[in-house]
Structure formats: C-alpha cells, structure tokens
Amino acid sequence: MKFILISAVSFAILASCNGNNAEKKTNTIIEDTTSVQLQDTTTVDNSPAVESAESQSAIAFNTTDISEYDSTQIQLASGVSFNVAVMKGYHINVAAEGLKRLRFLTLSPDKRLFVTDMYDKSDNHKGKVLVFEEWDEASKSFGKVSTYLDQLHNPNQVAFYNNYIYVAETDKLSRYTYQAGDVKPSSEKEVIASFPAYGLSYKYGGWHLTRSIAFHNDKLYVSVGSSCNACIESEEVRASVIEMDPDGKNAIEYARGLRNSVGMKWIGDELWVTGMGRDLIGPDKPEDLFLK
C-alpha cells in the first residue's frame, strides 16, 4: 500500500492507495478549506532530457471533473468536520492536527518528516520547522510532533544536501549542519543568500512571501515570486529562479518571467515548476500551469 501525506490548513492528512493503483497520479481535492499544499506522487521517467535549459513548455490541467472521486468526511478532535473528495481507490486519515499553516513536507536522510509552518497568511516571524515522528501504522498518525526551529520569517520549505539542512524564508536562505536524530540544529545559522522582503503590500514592493528550493547537479535553485499581481518588475531577482552554488556563491539568473513558482522539482535534467496565475480578477480564472 502506498501513502501520500498532504498538509491542509491546521492538520496533516494521510491518503493511501491500493497496490494496483500505485502508479496513479494523486490529485486530492480539499473541500471547504483554504491554503492547501499537495504532495504529488506521479511516477515519472527520469531519463535525460533532450531539450535545452532555455526551452519552456506549459501544460494546463482541467480540474473541474470530479466524477472519479468519492466524498469522505473528516472529523477532527476539535469537533470540526468537513468533506474531502478523494480519488476512487484511495483512503484518507488524519495524521496530525492542532497545527497552523503548513507548507512543504520533506523527508530527512534519517527518514524523519520535516514540515514548514508559516503560522498564518500574514508577513510574520512566527514560522516554524516541525518534525513528525513515531508513526503508528494502526492509527495512521504520528505520535510525536516537535519544533526544530521557530521564530522564522515565513518559512516555506526545507531541503537536505551534503550534511546540511537548508531553510528558505522570505528574506533569506540559511543552512545548518545536520546530523541524524538532531532535535535542534547542530550549528549556528549560516545565511547564504538574501531576498527582497517588503511585506505583502504592492505599494512597497512586496506581495509574494514564499521562497522554494531544489538541488540538481551540485547546484541550488531558488524561486522568488513577483512583487505584484501583474506588473513590470523593477528588481531582476523578482519573478525568477536563481541558480547558485550550495554555499550561495556564483548566483545567476536561471529563468525569469515566472510570476510565482511555488513548486519546483527536477525530473531528470528538466526543472519543472508551477506557474501560479493572477489573483483578484473576479469570476475569471487564469490558468495555473506546470512549466519546464
């Protein structure tokens, strides 16, 4: 049986599928909630890409057809309940609750689950990196949730590379040495890159707060969202993906014109990112895209 962890609002849920569906793409829909982060488990071909790094393509997906989904009621310990549409053949359980605004889920080298929590939608310094441990197979839940780091500036994602844990916040990218079983960082913070951080107001050059990271061929890639909903940028670092060495040196622009690439993943030698469409345009719905 295959499991998919999905963070949603103030709890984490676990979706599982039967073995005969193990290579089916998961696209769980959360009803009546907000701020949902999906963990995709699509089986992909990791063979080398033939297109150049400069090439770019987009794929649009129609998510309006839910005929292949069953509605499942989720009941939380707080008394709150709601319905979740789950793809047929999959099951869903509450893996942890009592949380805030979860973002990305990352498995550490010692097989512990690290989760970023931005606290809420404001520009704040109340974010945390949490560690989920002591998985109970019978209840499909974690027995222990602990705080690895706190007082962070909107932490969106962590990544592990060469005995370091990297933490992406709005204004900076930092790293700490990492050892198996660490309950706190085993070194002082090393800030390796800084980014624009003007809050949420377009008037002051703010807007997108999240920074996402991915590693490939001993290079580190960071996405920095636009400073606006739709505009011509005044700072080159905005609406772009930046390439740098793992220590933050030799930073160059890898791609630009990407409004807000929250999700990034290397598949073979191709970088795939999410293209988040414009907001605040009434009933019109711009396409959210997968780009490479």
C-alpha positions, 0 to 999 in steps of 0.5 A: 500500500502506498501513502501520500501525506498532504498538509491542509490548513491546521492538520496533516492528512494521510491518503493511501492507495491500493497496490494496483493503483500505485502508479496513479497520479494523486490529485486530492481535492480539499473541500471547504478549506483554504491554503492547501499544499499537495504532495504529488506522487506521479511516477515519472521517467527520469531519463535525460532530457533532450531539450535545452535549459532555455526551452519552456513548455506549459501544460494546463490541467482541467480540474473541474471533473470530479466524477472519479472521486468519492466524498469522505468526511473528516472529523477532527478532535476539535469537533470540526468536520468537513468533506474531502473528495478523494480519488476512487481507490484511495483512503484518507486519515488524519495524521496530525492536527492542532497545527497552523499553516503548513507548507512543504513536507520533506523527508530527512536522510534519517527518514524523519518528516520535516514540515514548514509552518508559516503560522498564518497568511500574514508577513510574520516571524512566527514560522516554524520547522516541525518534525513528525515522528513515531508513526503508528501504522494502526492509527495512521498518525504520528505520535510525536510532533516537535519544533526544530526551529521557530521564530522564522520569517515565513518559512516555506520549505526545507531541503537536505544536501551534503550534511546540511539542512537548508531553510528558505524564508522570505528574506533569506536562505540559511543552512545548518549542519545536520546530523541524524536524530538532531532535535535542534540544529547542530550549528549556528545559522549560516545565511547564504543568500538574501531576498527582497522582503517588503511585506505583502503590500504592492505599494512597497514592493512586496506581495509574494512571501514564499521562497522554494528550493531544489538541488540538481547537479551540485547546484541550488535553485531558488524561486522568488515570486513577483512583487505584484499581481501583474506588473513590470518588475523593477528588481531582476531577482523578482519573478525568477529562479536563481541558480547558485552554488550550495554555499550561495556563491556564483548566483545567476539568473536561471529563468525569469518571467515566472510570476510565482513558482511555488513548486519546483522539482527536477525530473531528470535534467528538466526543472519543472515548476508551477506557474501560479496565475493572477489573483483578484480578477473576479469570476475569471480564472487564469490558468495555473500551469506546470512549466519546464 
